[in-house]
Amino acid sequence: TAYEIRLSLVGSEMCIRDRSISLAQSVGSDNFNFVGKVYVSDGDTIKSKNNKIKIRLHGIDAPEAKQTCKNHDDVKYSCGYRSTVFLKSLINKNQIKCIIKDKDRYSRLIAVCFSGEININATMVREGWAIAYRYYSKDYVNEEEIAKAKKKGIWQGSFIEPYIWRKNN
C-alpha cells in the first residue's frame, strides 16, 4: 500500500517522490503537516513504512522499549513495552495526521499527532504511558497531573523518568 506524507512550509512548491512516500512543500502555511500510516517504534516515536520519515511525539517522553517499572505491589513489569502497545492501540493501523513543530538533532520530525480526533500526545500522557517532557515543553503538564492523581499507567507504582533511564543505560 502507498503512504502519503504532506509537508507544508512557507516557501516555494517542492515535491519529492518515492515509491511509497510523497513529500510536498506548499506556500502559505506556518506548520508542517503529515498524513499517513506509520509503524510504532516505541511509546513516543513513529516511522513511515520505509523508515525514511521518523517522528518523535512533541512534549512527551515515554519509557524506553527495554525499560521496566514497578507496579503498585512493587513488582517489576515491562512499562516500555506496555507504552509501545498502548501507542499502537491508539493508532490502530489508522492513517494519522501530524502537525510538525520542529526537527531534532537525530533528524526526526517533532510533531503533535492525531488518530481521528484523538490527540495522541495528550492521550499518551493522560493515560499514564508517557510523562510531560518539561525540558522541551509544558504542553502536557495538566495531562500528567491527571494520570498521576488517577494512578494510571506508570503512575500506578514507581519508575525512573525515561530521560534519566536513557542516560544510565
Disulfide bonds with the S-S distance in Angstrom:
Cys69-Cys79 2.03
Cys98-Cys113 2.07
